[in-house]
């Protein structure tokens, strides 16, 4: 059962996938996280933006609201998520500003001209050979283009409040919550360091880490394609 649920989080499908998509779209922390990530990416009105693994399309919609004269591309390997995101962004798709594709990160479609920015939220951990995937994404960026990788670890050590909810006494709950807060921050910090290492190995520069205090905490690692890189 656990393997099945993890697989559904990785590639939502069928009725359970639809339910996962609904949960992802309506969980307040997910909305805050994605809108925050797009704000850090600093999407400009004429930007060409790609999101890898767009899920229910919350960040796609936020990017489209900012790139009013640009284009927003998205790829997701779940057909269920493509359908849900397409409904959310139907007007922008009809206007020719949002373009969604059912595709995997290792088999990306063509996006035409170079991209200005790339976003990936909670998906890098599922990529095969993530360093090579990041190198391929870097080649899609214009010189000086931006990338943001977001991680919100939801494994048990990162969930801060579960111990408090299940504790038998208030004092025990307070002690457990304090310990869980520390563990959650440490888990997110390790995830951020792993993303930094991947980006560095893929040739990105100017790395910067931002955090958002949600439950569990979120890390966003931002980087750029070197402006003077060889073509």
Secondary structure as UniProt FT lines:
FT   HELIX           2..10
FT   HELIX           14..26
FT   HELIX           28..41
FT   TURN            45..46
FT   STRAND          48..52
FT   TURN            55..56
FT   HELIX           58..66
FT   TURN            68..69
FT   STRAND          71..76
FT   HELIX           79..88
FT   HELIX           90..94
FT   TURN            95..96
FT   STRAND          98..102
FT   TURN            105..106
FT   STRAND          115..121
FT   HELIX           124..126
FT   TURN            128..129
FT   HELIX           130..140
FT   STRAND          141..151
FT   HELIX           156..158
FT   HELIX           162..166
FT   HELIX           170..201
FT   TURN            202..203
FT   STRAND          204..212
FT   STRAND          218..225
FT   TURN            227..228
//
